[in-house]
Amino acid sequence: MANHSNLQRLLDRGISDSPAKLALQFEERRLTYADLDQQVGRLAGGLLQEGVNPGDRVALFLPNRSETVLTILACYRIAAVAVPLNYRYVAREARHVLELVKPAVLVHAEEKFGIVESVLDAIDGDRIFSVGDEQRPDFSRPFEELFANQALEDEIHVEEDQPALILFTSGSTGDPKGVVHSHSTAFAGIDDSRQIFDFVPSDTVLVGKSISHAGGLQTQLLAALLAGATVILAMKPTPAEAAALISRFSVTQYGMLASDLIDFVEYLETDPTPLPTLKNSIGSGDSVPFELHHRFRDLFGWQVMEGCGMTEIASYYAANPRYGTRKWGSLGCATPHTEVRVVDSQGKDLPTGETGEIVIRTPAATIGYWSNPDATRELFRDGWLQTGDLGRFDEDRYLWFVARKKLLIVRRGSNIAPAEVENVIDDHPQVHASVVVGVCDAEDGQVPVAWVVPVDESPPLSEESLRSFVAERLAGYKNPVRYLFLDEMPRTGTGKFDRHQLETRAAEIVG
């Protein structure tokens, strides 16, 4: 009898309990659980006919759309390895990933044909398929050809420790690394996410985060499908578009990056839109400022969740509870099946209230970085994954984020956590968003510099007024030496504020 992994059987609940129920809506395309199962089976059969073998990589250069979901699930069924590429990649980044994973198949959106054409030599063979038919290039075949063959009748035998998914980090401090998840670790992250959000069949979940990243794919899309819920799929909708989708489809849960949550709240404050069906939301990727928590509660009457995750576990390692006490500003408590510790440089546990590195142990932890054994070894110490985040526990075992280990600013021997300074700056009524970075200084070692996006109000926000505002709330050494203004923050490929770019620019101006 074939050995099927839990990941291969991810749709089973929806297929058996409610096959006619809407599983996935993308634009005007509707797929029930029965439709989704049938389409995935046909695509899996097509990939097999193309000679895709277990362990082969299938690269996807696609935005959020139904074809992306079908391809990923089809890969799981035939024990191939799905490799979603960040849709924002330029040619150099795409080449780096493709040369690293050497895919047997590439599925790309027609809009990306120029980039794909420039990296054809990085693709193993000529199995290239284009989604869309308006400007399909000569080197690419129609994606629909993969559905012309007989459907796969049964999943391919697979061991739980076989690779299933490679997700690439954002690469804000260098070339992206390929984080490998096995059938076991990928499913563990999905199931943990289902429990964190308490996804149930009656939920309708709006997925707007990119599903080329863990935040969209693992913690939202696949977790909702595992629960037998309905998914409304979009590609980074604007606040107005998100509100319209929530209203149209009676969405109950919607997750956002903290940076996008700012825009969502500001839109609803300016253009009040009743969203009575929305019952839960999470802000992640960066700390949610205290004032934003207050504004969100004023709009909805309930608190936004906050949590922290990473590609290396493809889920959250800490999150405020779905129900019960949510402590504003905290990362919440350890998530299901996750052990969390705060340790010193020797790996010893620190007492409550003391700051150290957050380390975790979970069944959802990556099996390593693709073709990078050195980085894999550095990631773990005695079986514990090193997050690179600094934090502390309070007396109730809620975890509080202090800083990224590599982003901590050390000024004349005193540590400055950017998140602490950002929280204060964000409290200023004329500040839309802020990012604090460290710049090398001959006398102080490092000094903090703040980038600020002001609210478009009169009189204009000044550097002097911000410095005075912060001086009343923080010790002098934490007050940024310069306040630099932007109309909009640059972002990484995952949509987070690009601290690396801002640090480089600040050094050019201040250094």
PESUL-V201166 format. One record per residue. PHI is phi in whole degrees, 0 to 359 (* if undefined). OMEGA is omega as a letter, one per 30 degrees, with the letter a starting at -180 (999 if undefined). D_CENTER is the distance of its C-alpha to the mean C-alpha in Angstrom with 1 decimal. Layout:
BEGIN
phi=PHI omega=OMEGA d_center=D_CENTER
phi=PHI omega=OMEGA d_center=D_CENTER
END
This chain:
BEGIN
phi=* omega=a d_center=36.7
phi=295 omega=l d_center=33.3
phi=264 omega=a d_center=30.6
phi=259 omega=l d_center=27.6
phi=276 omega=l d_center=24.3
phi=301 omega=a d_center=22.4
phi=294 omega=l d_center=19.6
phi=293 omega=a d_center=22.3
phi=258 omega=a d_center=23.5
phi=302 omega=a d_center=20.3
phi=272 omega=a d_center=22.0
phi=304 omega=a d_center=25.3
phi=298 omega=a d_center=25.2
phi=295 omega=a d_center=24.8
phi=294 omega=a d_center=27.3
phi=280 omega=a d_center=29.9
phi=275 omega=a d_center=29.7
phi=207 omega=a d_center=29.2
phi=299 omega=a d_center=29.3
phi=272 omega=a d_center=30.2
phi=283 omega=l d_center=27.4
phi=295 omega=l d_center=24.8
phi=262 omega=a d_center=21.7
phi=217 omega=l d_center=19.8
phi=240 omega=l d_center=20.7
phi=234 omega=a d_center=19.7
phi=52 omega=a d_center=21.9
phi=259 omega=l d_center=25.3
phi=273 omega=a d_center=24.6
phi=242 omega=l d_center=24.9
phi=235 omega=l d_center=24.5
phi=285 omega=l d_center=25.9
phi=297 omega=l d_center=25.1
phi=295 omega=l d_center=28.3
phi=299 omega=a d_center=27.4
phi=298 omega=l d_center=24.0
phi=299 omega=a d_center=25.7
phi=293 omega=a d_center=28.5
phi=293 omega=l d_center=26.3
phi=296 omega=l d_center=24.2
phi=298 omega=l d_center=27.5
phi=294 omega=l d_center=29.1
phi=294 omega=l d_center=26.3
phi=300 omega=l d_center=26.3
phi=298 omega=l d_center=30.1
phi=296 omega=l d_center=29.8
phi=295 omega=l d_center=27.6
phi=297 omega=l d_center=30.1
phi=297 omega=l d_center=32.9
phi=280 omega=l d_center=31.4
phi=90 omega=l d_center=31.7
phi=285 omega=a d_center=28.2
phi=254 omega=l d_center=28.7
phi=307 omega=a d_center=26.8
phi=91 omega=l d_center=24.6
phi=294 omega=l d_center=24.5
phi=267 omega=l d_center=21.3
phi=241 omega=a d_center=20.5
phi=269 omega=a d_center=18.4
phi=236 omega=l d_center=16.8
phi=251 omega=a d_center=16.8
phi=226 omega=l d_center=16.0
phi=280 omega=l d_center=14.1
phi=295 omega=l d_center=13.2
phi=197 omega=a d_center=16.6
phi=298 omega=a d_center=18.7
phi=298 omega=l d_center=19.7
phi=295 omega=l d_center=16.2
phi=297 omega=a d_center=16.1
phi=301 omega=a d_center=19.7
phi=293 omega=l d_center=19.3
phi=298 omega=a d_center=16.6
phi=294 omega=l d_center=18.7
phi=294 omega=l d_center=21.8
phi=302 omega=a d_center=20.7
phi=300 omega=a d_center=20.3
phi=293 omega=a d_center=23.8
phi=255 omega=l d_center=25.5
phi=65 omega=l d_center=23.9
phi=277 omega=a d_center=22.5
phi=251 omega=l d_center=19.2
phi=281 omega=l d_center=16.5
phi=230 omega=l d_center=15.0
phi=286 omega=l d_center=12.6
phi=266 omega=l d_center=13.1
phi=301 omega=a d_center=11.1
phi=292 omega=l d_center=13.3
phi=273 omega=a d_center=14.0
phi=303 omega=l d_center=15.7
phi=269 omega=a d_center=19.3
phi=302 omega=a d_center=22.0
phi=298 omega=a d_center=22.0
phi=292 omega=l d_center=18.3
phi=298 omega=l d_center=18.8
phi=299 omega=a d_center=22.0
phi=303 omega=a d_center=20.5
phi=292 omega=a d_center=18.1
phi=294 omega=l d_center=20.9
phi=294 omega=a d_center=23.5
phi=287 omega=a d_center=21.6
phi=265 omega=l d_center=20.9
phi=48 omega=a d_center=24.0
phi=290 omega=l d_center=23.0
phi=280 omega=a d_center=25.8
phi=221 omega=l d_center=24.4
phi=234 omega=l d_center=22.4
phi=249 omega=a d_center=21.4
phi=229 omega=l d_center=20.8
phi=285 omega=a d_center=21.0
phi=301 omega=a d_center=24.4
phi=293 omega=a d_center=23.2
phi=261 omega=a d_center=22.1
phi=298 omega=l d_center=25.5
phi=297 omega=l d_center=26.5
phi=293 omega=a d_center=23.8
phi=299 omega=l d_center=24.4
phi=299 omega=a d_center=28.1
phi=282 omega=a d_center=27.8
phi=236 omega=a d_center=26.1
phi=304 omega=a d_center=28.2
phi=290 omega=l d_center=29.7
phi=268 omega=a d_center=26.5
phi=255 omega=a d_center=26.3
phi=279 omega=l d_center=28.4
phi=101 omega=a d_center=30.8
phi=241 omega=l d_center=30.9
phi=274 omega=a d_center=28.8
phi=238 omega=a d_center=26.8
phi=233 omega=a d_center=26.1
phi=251 omega=l d_center=25.4
phi=267 omega=a d_center=23.8
phi=112 omega=a d_center=26.1
phi=230 omega=a d_center=29.8
phi=280 omega=a d_center=30.7
phi=217 omega=a d_center=30.6
phi=294 omega=a d_center=30.1
phi=285 omega=a d_center=31.1
phi=295 omega=a d_center=33.9
phi=280 omega=a d_center=32.0
phi=239 omega=l d_center=29.6
phi=257 omega=l d_center=30.6
phi=296 omega=l d_center=29.6
phi=304 omega=a d_center=26.7
phi=297 omega=l d_center=29.1
phi=300 omega=a d_center=31.3
phi=289 omega=a d_center=29.1
phi=261 omega=a d_center=30.1
phi=277 omega=a d_center=33.8
phi=264 omega=a d_center=34.3
phi=292 omega=a d_center=35.0
phi=292 omega=l d_center=32.1
phi=294 omega=a d_center=31.1
phi=271 omega=a d_center=33.0
phi=213 omega=l d_center=31.5
phi=295 omega=l d_center=28.4
phi=283 omega=l d_center=29.0
phi=304 omega=a d_center=29.8
phi=210 omega=l d_center=27.0
phi=269 omega=a d_center=26.7
phi=298 omega=a d_center=23.8
phi=269 omega=l d_center=23.2
phi=286 omega=l d_center=23.0
phi=301 omega=l d_center=19.9
phi=234 omega=a d_center=17.9
phi=210 omega=l d_center=14.6
phi=239 omega=l d_center=13.7
phi=251 omega=a d_center=10.1
phi=261 omega=l d_center=10.6
phi=294 omega=a d_center=9.5
phi=290 omega=l d_center=9.5
phi=72 omega=a d_center=13.2
phi=290 omega=l d_center=14.0
phi=240 omega=a d_center=16.9
phi=155 omega=l d_center=18.0
phi=298 omega=l d_center=17.5
phi=300 omega=l d_center=14.2
phi=257 omega=l d_center=14.7
phi=272 omega=a d_center=14.4
phi=272 omega=a d_center=13.0
phi=263 omega=l d_center=15.2
phi=242 omega=l d_center=15.0
phi=278 omega=l d_center=18.2
phi=302 omega=a d_center=19.2
phi=290 omega=a d_center=19.6
phi=289 omega=l d_center=16.5
phi=296 omega=a d_center=14.2
phi=294 omega=l d_center=16.3
phi=300 omega=l d_center=16.4
phi=295 omega=l d_center=12.7
phi=295 omega=a d_center=13.0
phi=292 omega=l d_center=16.2
phi=299 omega=l d_center=15.2
phi=296 omega=l d_center=12.5
phi=303 omega=a d_center=15.5
phi=286 omega=l d_center=17.6
phi=302 omega=a d_center=15.4
phi=267 omega=a d_center=15.4
phi=52 omega=l d_center=18.8
phi=297 omega=l d_center=18.1
phi=227 omega=a d_center=21.6
phi=303 omega=a d_center=23.3
phi=282 omega=a d_center=24.3
phi=285 omega=l d_center=20.7
phi=239 omega=a d_center=19.5
phi=248 omega=l d_center=15.8
phi=273 omega=l d_center=14.5
phi=253 omega=l d_center=11.3
phi=248 omega=l d_center=10.5
phi=289 omega=l d_center=6.9
phi=297 omega=l d_center=7.3
phi=273 omega=l d_center=8.0
phi=273 omega=l d_center=8.3
phi=233 omega=a d_center=4.8
phi=300 omega=a d_center=4.7
phi=299 omega=l d_center=3.0
phi=270 omega=a d_center=5.7
phi=285 omega=a d_center=8.0
phi=278 omega=a d_center=8.6
phi=274 omega=a d_center=8.3
phi=239 omega=a d_center=9.6
phi=302 omega=a d_center=11.5
phi=288 omega=l d_center=13.1
phi=295 omega=l d_center=13.6
phi=292 omega=l d_center=15.4
phi=293 omega=l d_center=17.5
phi=302 omega=a d_center=18.4
phi=280 omega=a d_center=19.9
phi=81 omega=l d_center=21.8
phi=275 omega=l d_center=20.2
phi=258 omega=l d_center=20.0
phi=249 omega=l d_center=16.9
phi=257 omega=a d_center=17.2
phi=258 omega=l d_center=15.0
phi=220 omega=l d_center=14.6
phi=243 omega=l d_center=13.0
phi=45 omega=a d_center=11.9
phi=294 omega=l d_center=15.1
phi=294 omega=l d_center=17.2
phi=305 omega=l d_center=18.1
phi=294 omega=l d_center=21.4
phi=294 omega=l d_center=19.9
phi=297 omega=l d_center=17.6
phi=299 omega=l d_center=20.7
phi=294 omega=l d_center=22.8
phi=293 omega=l d_center=20.6
phi=299 omega=l d_center=20.5
phi=292 omega=a d_center=24.3
phi=295 omega=a d_center=25.1
phi=252 omega=l d_center=23.4
phi=54 omega=a d_center=23.8
phi=295 omega=l d_center=20.1
phi=255 omega=a d_center=19.8
phi=221 omega=a d_center=16.1
phi=211 omega=l d_center=13.4
phi=258 omega=a d_center=10.0
phi=221 omega=l d_center=9.0
phi=294 omega=l d_center=7.8
phi=303 omega=l d_center=11.0
phi=294 omega=l d_center=12.2
phi=281 omega=l d_center=12.2
phi=298 omega=l d_center=13.8
phi=302 omega=a d_center=16.6
phi=295 omega=a d_center=17.5
phi=297 omega=l d_center=17.4
phi=294 omega=a d_center=19.8
phi=297 omega=l d_center=22.0
phi=297 omega=a d_center=22.4
phi=291 omega=l d_center=23.5
phi=290 omega=a d_center=25.9
phi=277 omega=a d_center=27.4
phi=236 omega=a d_center=27.5
phi=307 omega=a d_center=27.8
phi=226 omega=l d_center=26.6
phi=298 omega=l d_center=27.3
phi=230 omega=a d_center=24.4
phi=293 omega=a d_center=26.2
phi=278 omega=a d_center=24.2
phi=289 omega=a d_center=20.9
phi=244 omega=a d_center=21.0
phi=204 omega=l d_center=17.6
phi=208 omega=l d_center=14.5
phi=231 omega=l d_center=11.9
phi=248 omega=a d_center=10.9
phi=217 omega=l d_center=8.2
phi=95 omega=l d_center=7.1
phi=211 omega=l d_center=10.9
phi=294 omega=l d_center=14.0
phi=271 omega=a d_center=15.3
phi=301 omega=a d_center=18.9
phi=304 omega=a d_center=21.8
phi=295 omega=l d_center=23.3
phi=289 omega=l d_center=20.3
phi=303 omega=a d_center=20.4
phi=297 omega=a d_center=24.1
phi=295 omega=l d_center=23.7
phi=297 omega=a d_center=21.2
phi=297 omega=l d_center=23.7
phi=298 omega=a d_center=26.5
phi=282 omega=a d_center=25.1
phi=251 omega=a d_center=24.2
phi=85 omega=l d_center=26.3
phi=218 omega=a d_center=23.6
phi=268 omega=l d_center=20.9
phi=289 omega=l d_center=17.2
phi=286 omega=l d_center=15.3
phi=223 omega=a d_center=13.5
phi=201 omega=a d_center=11.7
phi=219 omega=l d_center=10.1
phi=221 omega=l d_center=8.1
phi=201 omega=a d_center=7.5
phi=303 omega=a d_center=7.3
phi=293 omega=l d_center=11.0
phi=239 omega=l d_center=11.1
phi=52 omega=l d_center=8.3
phi=194 omega=l d_center=8.7
phi=261 omega=l d_center=9.9
phi=264 omega=l d_center=13.1
phi=210 omega=l d_center=14.4
phi=201 omega=l d_center=14.3
phi=293 omega=a d_center=17.2
phi=293 omega=l d_center=19.1
phi=300 omega=l d_center=18.9
phi=234 omega=l d_center=22.6
phi=98 omega=a d_center=24.8
phi=282 omega=l d_center=24.5
phi=249 omega=l d_center=21.5
phi=265 omega=a d_center=22.2
phi=304 omega=l d_center=21.0
phi=91 omega=l d_center=19.3
phi=270 omega=l d_center=18.7
phi=278 omega=a d_center=15.7
phi=93 omega=a d_center=17.8
phi=249 omega=l d_center=19.2
phi=303 omega=a d_center=18.3
phi=279 omega=a d_center=16.6
phi=306 omega=l d_center=18.7
phi=65 omega=a d_center=20.1
phi=245 omega=l d_center=18.5
phi=260 omega=a d_center=21.0
phi=234 omega=l d_center=20.1
phi=229 omega=l d_center=22.7
phi=242 omega=a d_center=23.3
phi=232 omega=l d_center=25.5
phi=272 omega=a d_center=27.7
phi=293 omega=l d_center=28.1
phi=264 omega=a d_center=30.2
phi=84 omega=a d_center=27.7
phi=265 omega=a d_center=29.9
phi=296 omega=l d_center=28.6
phi=260 omega=l d_center=29.1
phi=293 omega=l d_center=30.8
phi=308 omega=l d_center=29.2
phi=93 omega=a d_center=28.5
phi=268 omega=a d_center=28.3
phi=269 omega=l d_center=25.3
phi=203 omega=l d_center=24.1
phi=281 omega=l d_center=21.3
phi=275 omega=l d_center=19.0
phi=237 omega=a d_center=19.3
phi=223 omega=l d_center=18.3
phi=223 omega=a d_center=19.7
phi=203 omega=l d_center=18.2
phi=296 omega=a d_center=18.9
phi=270 omega=a d_center=15.2
phi=290 omega=l d_center=15.4
phi=307 omega=l d_center=15.2
phi=270 omega=l d_center=18.6
phi=139 omega=l d_center=18.2
phi=266 omega=a d_center=17.4
phi=297 omega=l d_center=18.9
phi=54 omega=a d_center=22.4
phi=215 omega=a d_center=21.8
phi=296 omega=a d_center=23.9
phi=296 omega=l d_center=24.4
phi=294 omega=l d_center=20.7
phi=296 omega=l d_center=20.5
phi=298 omega=a d_center=23.5
phi=291 omega=a d_center=22.3
phi=288 omega=a d_center=19.1
phi=245 omega=l d_center=21.4
phi=225 omega=a d_center=24.5
phi=53 omega=l d_center=26.8
phi=85 omega=a d_center=24.1
phi=254 omega=a d_center=21.7
phi=280 omega=a d_center=18.3
phi=273 omega=a d_center=18.4
phi=283 omega=a d_center=15.2
phi=80 omega=l d_center=16.7
phi=261 omega=l d_center=16.2
phi=259 omega=a d_center=19.5
phi=202 omega=l d_center=20.3
phi=210 omega=l d_center=23.1
phi=263 omega=l d_center=24.2
phi=264 omega=a d_center=26.4
phi=294 omega=l d_center=29.4
phi=261 omega=a d_center=27.4
phi=68 omega=l d_center=24.8
phi=278 omega=a d_center=22.1
phi=263 omega=a d_center=19.9
phi=243 omega=l d_center=19.8
phi=285 omega=l d_center=17.6
phi=250 omega=a d_center=20.0
phi=188 omega=l d_center=18.4
phi=287 omega=a d_center=16.6
phi=305 omega=a d_center=19.5
phi=281 omega=a d_center=19.7
phi=262 omega=a d_center=19.5
phi=302 omega=a d_center=22.3
phi=262 omega=a d_center=25.2
phi=251 omega=a d_center=28.6
phi=250 omega=a d_center=31.5
phi=51 omega=l d_center=34.9
phi=85 omega=l d_center=33.7
phi=258 omega=a d_center=31.9
phi=279 omega=l d_center=28.1
phi=237 omega=l d_center=26.2
phi=270 omega=a d_center=22.6
phi=308 omega=a d_center=21.0
phi=299 omega=l d_center=19.2
phi=295 omega=a d_center=22.7
phi=291 omega=l d_center=24.2
phi=298 omega=l d_center=21.4
phi=300 omega=l d_center=21.9
phi=290 omega=l d_center=25.6
phi=300 omega=a d_center=25.3
phi=295 omega=l d_center=23.0
phi=288 omega=l d_center=25.9
phi=294 omega=a d_center=28.2
phi=297 omega=a d_center=28.9
phi=259 omega=a d_center=28.7
phi=254 omega=l d_center=25.3
phi=275 omega=a d_center=22.3
phi=200 omega=l d_center=19.8
phi=215 omega=l d_center=20.4
phi=222 omega=l d_center=19.2
phi=251 omega=a d_center=21.6
phi=232 omega=l d_center=22.0
phi=259 omega=l d_center=24.8
phi=233 omega=l d_center=27.6
phi=298 omega=a d_center=30.3
phi=220 omega=a d_center=33.7
phi=297 omega=a d_center=37.1
phi=266 omega=a d_center=38.3
phi=263 omega=a d_center=35.3
phi=87 omega=l d_center=33.2
phi=217 omega=l d_center=30.1
phi=227 omega=l d_center=29.9
phi=278 omega=l d_center=27.2
phi=232 omega=a d_center=26.6
phi=252 omega=l d_center=24.9
phi=260 omega=a d_center=23.3
phi=227 omega=l d_center=23.8
phi=256 omega=a d_center=23.2
phi=279 omega=l d_center=26.1
phi=288 omega=a d_center=26.8
phi=283 omega=a d_center=29.3
phi=227 omega=l d_center=32.3
phi=244 omega=g d_center=35.8
phi=287 omega=a d_center=37.0
phi=300 omega=l d_center=34.3
phi=289 omega=a d_center=32.3
phi=245 omega=l d_center=34.0
phi=297 omega=a d_center=33.1
phi=295 omega=a d_center=36.1
phi=292 omega=l d_center=35.1
phi=292 omega=a d_center=31.6
phi=297 omega=l d_center=33.3
phi=294 omega=a d_center=35.8
phi=299 omega=a d_center=33.2
phi=289 omega=a d_center=31.2
phi=300 omega=l d_center=34.6
phi=281 omega=a d_center=35.5
phi=236 omega=a d_center=32.4
phi=224 omega=l d_center=31.6
phi=301 omega=a d_center=33.8
phi=303 omega=a d_center=35.0
phi=291 omega=l d_center=33.3
phi=272 omega=a d_center=29.8
phi=286 omega=a d_center=30.8
phi=305 omega=l d_center=29.3
phi=284 omega=l d_center=32.1
phi=219 omega=l d_center=30.9
phi=242 omega=a d_center=29.0
phi=249 omega=a d_center=27.8
phi=249 omega=l d_center=27.0
phi=226 omega=l d_center=24.7
phi=280 omega=a d_center=24.4
phi=204 omega=l d_center=20.7
phi=283 omega=l d_center=18.1
phi=291 omega=a d_center=16.9
phi=233 omega=l d_center=13.1
phi=280 omega=l d_center=11.3
phi=298 omega=l d_center=10.0
phi=271 omega=l d_center=6.3
phi=94 omega=l d_center=8.4
phi=281 omega=l d_center=9.1
phi=298 omega=a d_center=12.8
phi=275 omega=a d_center=14.2
phi=293 omega=a d_center=16.3
phi=297 omega=l d_center=17.7
phi=296 omega=a d_center=19.2
phi=293 omega=l d_center=20.5
phi=295 omega=l d_center=22.0
phi=298 omega=a d_center=23.8
phi=294 omega=l d_center=25.1
phi=295 omega=l d_center=26.3
phi=296 omega=l d_center=28.2
phi=293 omega=a d_center=29.9
phi=273 omega=a d_center=31.1
phi=262 omega=a d_center=31.9
phi=297 omega=999 d_center=32.5
END
